[in-house]
Amino acid sequence: MISEEKSVPASRSMHGLGVFCAIAASAWLGGAEAPTKLANLGFSPVLISLCMIIGVFFSRWTLPAVLKGTSYVVYDLRRKPHLMVWAVLAGAIWAVANTLTIVAVRDVGLAIAFPLWNINSLVGLFWGWLLFRELRGAGAKTWVSVLGGALAITIGAVALSYASTGSGTISAHRVFSGVSAALAAGLLLGTMYIPYRKAYLSGLNPLSFVTIFTFGELATIGLLVLTVHNGGSSIFIQLKAIKSSILWLFLGGFCWVIGDLFQQYGTKYIGISRAIPLSNTNQLWGLAWGALVFGEFAHFSGSTQLVILSASLLMILGALAISTAAAPAGERASCIQAITRECTRYGMDPKELIAEQGGEEAAASYSHKRRWWDYVILAGAVGVFAWFAAYVKRPPLAINYGFAIVLTGILVLFLAAGAWALWKHTRFA
């Protein structure tokens, strides 16, 4: 049995890195939802989700190839083949949830839908406690922060729902549809973190996880196209009609992949109960894109805007209260028990997995270098994006391009800082 003193992972430095990754994730996940405004032009949410997921597919394959190389990804997956099923399952859940978020954006707007589906932090917190021993042995202070934050998030979500109903600009039917879709998406997204946490307790690299993740996404969205969308010629007709906007949806998928990678690194290093609430401050970015770039608040009364902003702030404060409660020694020891359980179940080495929780990798992993086909993959993905760039047109939406440029610049800064921090401390382990 490994002693607690030598085996407790998640040092203060890794907590800081995990928190930063979650914050970077919030910015990129917020920016990823901006292209979903195209749903307001009459295109099917399933169609928009399909285009985004195709963009996600190319991005999920390209980034691991560039950062670590496909030979490393294959090596990592062969060490833990049982996690492939969990990655596919997570991708399937995400595809359905993403489609629901687009329905919510169409019916109640980006600024309203965002905070509602971010109840996934409550769902994820519950699963983290129940299945992965998070918060076990954490002490009263940590529990007060977590439960107080959870209550603040719940109150904020209710207030936002009330504000959207009382704005007077959305029909009751659309409010019900949009709010229901957003809440269902939150439930699914919160449940999706079960495979995430299971994978990272087992030491799987997030880059390997997302590579397999995309197969579940594509299979599920394909099924939705053939059933919910009725398939047939209608899908090709609408794809042709939206051809000039496909690049924007592809870029939305690319942004989502960047945000999701940061979120997964955050989940690996500080767990579901902390990383997910903190990354859910993406509602700040949703509000920024919705209000500043798309002018979603223009038709709301002053009192409604005040309720929306106050409720969002309350939810953010709740998320921060949860995520800033660093895991004490008792909780870290409980995490060791969860890791040991996975090792017993799948025949893995506990010492190796504990080291990987601290950002280390097995020495054999460094022998896998990038190969020539990794550059072919990169060139192919860039070529696809360039192909649709040749047909791109300015979307027929009211957009403040000044604010759009500023927000995009902030995303680039987060990407540069986050990539540097991960490389310095973990070499993208």
C-alpha positions in Angstrom: 0.0 0.0 0.0 1.4 3.4 -1.0 1.9 5.7 1.9 -0.2 8.9 1.9 2.8 11.1 2.5 4.5 9.9 -0.7 1.5 9.4 -2.9 -0.9 12.3 -2.5 -1.0 14.0 -5.9 -2.2 17.4 -7.0 0.3 19.7 -5.4 -0.3 23.4 -5.1 1.6 24.1 -8.4 -0.6 21.6 -10.3 -3.7 23.1 -8.7 -2.6 26.5 -10.1 -2.1 25.0 -13.5 -5.4 23.3 -13.5 -7.2 26.5 -12.5 -5.5 28.5 -15.2 -6.5 25.8 -17.8 -10.1 26.0 -16.7 -10.1 29.8 -17.0 -8.6 29.5 -20.5 -11.2 26.9 -21.3 -14.0 29.3 -20.3 -12.8 32.0 -22.8 -12.5 29.6 -25.7 -15.7 27.7 -25.0 -17.5 31.1 -24.8 -16.1 32.1 -28.2 -17.0 28.8 -29.8 -20.7 29.5 -29.4 -20.7 32.7 -31.4 -21.2 31.0 -34.8 -24.4 29.2 -33.5 -26.1 32.6 -34.0 -26.5 31.3 -37.6 -29.5 29.3 -36.3 -31.4 32.6 -36.2 -31.2 32.7 -40.0 -33.5 29.7 -40.3 -31.0 26.8 -40.7 -31.6 23.6 -38.8 -29.8 23.3 -35.4 -28.9 19.7 -36.4 -27.3 21.1 -39.6 -25.3 23.7 -37.7 -24.2 21.1 -35.2 -23.1 18.8 -38.1 -20.9 21.5 -39.6 -19.4 22.4 -36.2 -18.6 18.7 -35.4 -17.0 18.3 -38.8 -14.8 21.2 -37.9 -14.2 19.6 -34.5 -13.2 16.3 -36.2 -10.4 17.9 -38.3 -9.2 19.9 -35.3 -9.2 17.0 -32.8 -7.1 14.9 -35.2 -4.7 17.8 -36.1 -3.8 19.2 -32.6 -2.7 15.9 -31.1 -0.6 15.2 -34.2 1.1 18.6 -34.0 1.6 18.6 -30.2 2.7 15.0 -29.5 2.5 13.0 -32.8 0.1 10.2 -33.8 2.6 7.5 -32.8 2.4 8.8 -29.2 -1.4 8.8 -29.3 -1.4 5.2 -30.6 1.1 4.2 -27.8 -1.0 5.9 -25.1 -4.3 4.2 -26.3 -2.7 0.8 -26.5 -1.7 1.0 -22.9 -5.3 1.7 -21.8 -7.6 0.3 -24.5 -10.6 0.0 -22.2 -10.9 3.8 -22.2 -11.7 4.0 -25.9 -15.3 3.0 -25.2 -15.6 5.7 -22.6 -14.2 8.3 -25.0 -16.6 7.3 -27.7 -19.5 7.5 -25.2 -18.4 11.0 -24.1 -18.3 12.1 -27.8 -21.9 10.8 -28.4 -23.2 12.7 -25.3 -21.5 15.9 -26.4 -23.0 15.7 -29.9 -26.5 15.6 -28.5 -25.8 18.3 -26.0 -24.2 20.6 -28.6 -27.3 20.3 -30.7 -29.5 21.2 -27.8 -27.4 24.3 -27.0 -28.0 25.5 -30.6 -31.7 25.1 -30.1 -31.5 27.1 -26.9 -29.4 29.8 -28.6 -32.0 30.0 -31.4 -35.0 30.3 -29.1 -33.8 32.4 -26.1 -30.4 33.9 -27.3 -26.8 33.3 -26.4 -26.7 35.5 -23.3 -29.7 33.7 -21.7 -29.0 30.1 -22.8 -25.3 30.1 -21.7 -25.9 30.4 -17.9 -28.8 27.9 -18.1 -26.9 25.0 -19.6 -24.0 25.8 -17.2 -25.9 23.9 -14.5 -23.6 21.1 -15.7 -21.3 22.2 -13.0 -23.8 21.0 -10.4 -24.3 17.7 -12.2 -20.5 17.2 -12.6 -19.9 18.0 -8.9 -22.4 15.4 -7.9 -20.8 12.7 -10.1 -17.4 13.7 -9.0 -18.4 13.2 -5.3 -20.4 10.0 -5.9 -18.1 8.1 -8.3 -14.6 9.5 -7.9 -14.4 10.3 -4.2 -13.9 14.0 -4.9 -14.6 16.2 -1.7 -14.3 13.1 0.5 -12.3 14.1 3.5 -12.2 17.7 2.4 -13.3 19.2 5.7 -16.0 21.6 6.7 -14.5 24.7 5.1 -14.2 23.2 1.6 -17.7 21.7 1.9 -19.2 25.1 2.8 -17.5 26.7 -0.2 -18.7 24.0 -2.5 -22.3 23.8 -1.2 -22.6 27.6 -1.0 -21.3 27.9 -4.6 -23.8 25.3 -5.7 -26.7 27.1 -4.1 -25.6 30.4 -5.8 -25.5 28.7 -9.2 -28.9 27.3 -8.7 -30.5 30.6 -7.7 -28.8 32.4 -10.5 -30.1 29.9 -13.1 -33.7 30.3 -11.8 -33.3 34.1 -11.9 -32.1 34.0 -15.5 -35.0 31.8 -16.5 -37.4 34.2 -14.9 -35.7 37.2 -16.7 -36.0 35.5 -20.1 -39.7 34.8 -19.6 -40.4 38.3 -18.5 -38.5 40.2 -21.2 -41.5 40.4 -23.4 -39.5 39.8 -26.6 -39.8 36.0 -26.7 -42.9 34.0 -27.1 -43.9 31.6 -24.3 -43.5 28.6 -26.6 -39.9 29.6 -27.5 -39.0 30.3 -23.9 -40.2 26.8 -22.9 -38.3 25.2 -25.8 -35.1 27.2 -25.3 -35.0 26.9 -21.5 -35.8 23.1 -21.7 -33.1 22.6 -24.3 -30.5 24.5 -22.3 -31.3 22.6 -19.1 -31.2 19.2 -20.9 -27.9 20.2 -22.4 -26.6 21.0 -19.0 -27.6 17.6 -17.7 -25.9 15.8 -20.5 -22.8 17.9 -20.4 -22.5 17.3 -16.6 -22.8 13.5 -17.2 -20.2 13.7 -20.0 -17.6 14.4 -17.4 -17.8 10.9 -16.0 -15.8 9.5 -18.9 -13.4 12.5 -18.6 -12.6 11.8 -15.0 -12.4 8.1 -15.4 -9.9 8.5 -18.2 -7.6 10.9 -16.3 -7.6 8.9 -13.1 -6.3 6.1 -15.4 -3.5 8.4 -16.7 -4.7 8.8 -20.3 -3.4 11.9 -22.0 -6.2 14.4 -22.9 -4.8 14.5 -26.5 -5.4 10.8 -26.8 -8.8 11.0 -25.3 -10.1 13.7 -27.7 -8.8 11.8 -30.7 -11.2 8.9 -30.0 -13.8 11.2 -28.6 -14.5 12.5 -32.1 -15.7 9.2 -33.4 -18.6 9.2 -31.0 -19.4 12.8 -32.1 -19.5 12.0 -35.8 -21.5 8.8 -35.4 -24.1 10.5 -33.2 -24.6 13.6 -35.3 -24.8 11.4 -38.4 -27.7 9.5 -36.7 -29.4 12.7 -35.8 -29.1 13.9 -39.4 -30.8 10.8 -40.6 -33.5 10.8 -38.0 -34.3 14.2 -36.5 -33.4 16.0 -39.7 -35.0 13.3 -41.9 -31.8 12.9 -44.0 -32.3 12.7 -47.8 -31.8 15.5 -50.2 -32.8 18.2 -47.7 -29.5 18.0 -45.9 -27.6 18.5 -49.1 -29.8 21.4 -50.1 -29.3 23.2 -46.8 -25.5 22.4 -46.9 -25.3 24.1 -50.3 -27.3 27.0 -49.0 -25.1 27.5 -46.0 -21.8 27.0 -48.0 -20.8 30.6 -47.6 -21.0 30.3 -43.8 -19.5 26.8 -43.2 -16.1 28.3 -42.5 -17.6 30.2 -39.5 -19.0 26.9 -38.1 -15.8 25.1 -38.7 -14.0 27.9 -36.8 -16.6 27.5 -34.0 -15.7 23.8 -33.9 -12.0 24.7 -33.8 -12.6 27.1 -30.8 -14.5 24.4 -29.0 -11.6 21.9 -29.4 -9.2 24.4 -27.9 -11.5 25.1 -25.0 -12.3 21.5 -24.5 -8.6 20.6 -24.4 -8.0 23.2 -21.7 -11.0 22.0 -19.8 -9.8 18.4 -20.0 -6.3 19.4 -18.7 -8.1 21.3 -15.9 -10.2 18.2 -15.1 -7.2 16.0 -15.0 -5.3 18.2 -12.5 -8.0 19.5 -10.2 -11.0 17.2 -10.8 -14.6 17.7 -12.0 -15.9 19.5 -8.9 -13.4 22.4 -9.4 -12.5 22.5 -13.1 -16.0 22.4 -14.4 -17.5 25.3 -12.3 -14.5 27.4 -13.1 -14.6 26.7 -16.8 -18.3 27.5 -16.7 -17.4 31.2 -16.2 -17.6 31.0 -20.0 -21.0 32.6 -19.4 -19.1 35.8 -19.0 -17.8 35.3 -22.5 -21.2 34.3 -23.7 -22.6 37.5 -22.3 -19.8 39.5 -23.9 -20.3 38.0 -27.4 -24.1 38.1 -27.1 -24.3 41.6 -25.8 -21.3 43.4 -27.3 -20.9 41.7 -30.7 -24.5 40.7 -31.5 -26.5 43.3 -29.5 -28.7 40.8 -27.7 -29.5 43.2 -24.9 -30.8 45.9 -27.2 -34.5 45.0 -26.8 -34.4 44.2 -23.1 -35.6 46.7 -20.6 -33.1 48.1 -18.1 -34.5 46.1 -15.2 -34.3 42.9 -17.2 -30.7 43.6 -18.1 -29.9 44.2 -14.5 -31.5 40.9 -13.5 -29.5 39.0 -16.1 -26.2 40.6 -15.2 -26.8 40.2 -11.5 -27.9 36.6 -11.8 -24.9 35.8 -14.0 -22.6 37.5 -11.5 -24.1 35.4 -8.7 -23.5 32.2 -10.7 -19.9 33.2 -11.4 -19.3 33.9 -7.7 -20.7 30.5 -6.9 -18.5 28.8 -9.4 -15.5 30.6 -8.0 -16.3 29.6 -4.5 -16.3 26.0 -5.6 -13.2 26.0 -7.7 -10.9 28.1 -5.5 -11.3 25.6 -2.7 -8.0 23.7 -3.2 -8.1 20.0 -2.2 -6.7 19.4 1.3 -4.6 16.4 2.2 -7.6 14.3 3.2 -9.3 14.8 -0.1 -6.1 14.0 -2.0 -5.8 10.8 0.0 -9.3 9.9 -1.1 -8.3 10.5 -4.7 -5.6 7.9 -4.2 -8.3 5.4 -3.2 -10.2 6.2 -6.5 -7.0 5.7 -8.5 -6.2 2.4 -6.7 -9.7 1.2 -7.5 -9.2 1.8 -11.2 -5.8 0.1 -11.0 -7.3 -3.0 -9.4 -10.1 -3.1 -11.9 -7.9 -2.8 -15.0 -4.6 -4.1 -13.9 -2.6 -0.8 -13.9 0.4 0.4 -11.9 -0.7 2.8 -9.1 2.7 4.5 -8.8 2.6 5.3 -12.5 -0.9 6.7 -12.4 -0.1 8.9 -9.3 2.9 10.3 -11.1 0.8 11.1 -14.2 -1.7 13.0 -12.0 1.2 15.3 -11.2 2.0 16.0 -14.9 4.7 13.3 -15.4 4.8 10.6 -18.0 6.5 7.3 -18.4 10.0 7.5 -19.9 8.9 5.3 -22.9 6.5 8.0 -24.0 9.3 10.4 -24.9 10.6 8.0 -27.6 7.6 8.7 -29.8 8.3 11.5 -32.1 6.3 13.2 -34.8 6.4 11.4 -38.2 6.0 12.6 -41.7 2.3 11.7 -41.8 1.6 14.1 -38.9 2.5 16.9 -41.2 0.2 15.4 -43.9 -2.6 15.5 -41.4 -1.9 19.1 -40.6 -1.8 20.1 -44.3 -5.0 18.2 -45.0 -6.9 20.0 -42.2 -5.6 23.4 -43.2 -6.5 22.6 -46.8 -10.2 21.9 -45.8 -10.4 25.1 -43.9 -8.8 27.0 -46.8 -11.3 25.4 -49.3 -14.3 26.8 -47.4 -12.5 30.1 -46.8 -12.6 30.6 -50.6 -16.5 30.6 -50.4 -16.9 32.5 -47.2 -19.1 35.6 -47.0 -19.9 38.0 -44.3 -22.8 36.5 -42.4 -26.1 38.5 -42.7 -26.1 39.4 -39.0 -25.8 42.6 -37.1 -22.2 42.3 -35.8 -20.0 44.8 -34.0 -16.6 43.9 -35.6 -14.6 46.1 -33.3 -15.7 44.1 -30.2 -15.3 40.9 -32.2 -11.7 41.7 -32.9 -11.0 42.6 -29.2 -12.5 39.4 -27.9 -10.7 37.3 -30.5 -7.4 38.9 -29.4 -8.1 37.9 -25.9 -8.6 34.3 -27.0 -5.2 34.3 -28.7 -3.5 35.6 -25.5 -5.2 32.8 -23.4 -4.0 30.2 -26.0 -0.4 31.4 -26.0 -0.2 31.6 -22.2 -2.0 28.3 -21.6 0.1 26.4 -24.2 3.3 27.8 -22.7 2.3 26.8 -19.2 1.3 23.3 -20.2 4.5 22.8 -22.1 6.7 24.2 -19.3 5.2 22.1 -16.5 4.0 18.9 -18.2 5.2 18.8 -21.9 1.4 18.4 -22.6 1.3 15.2 -20.5 
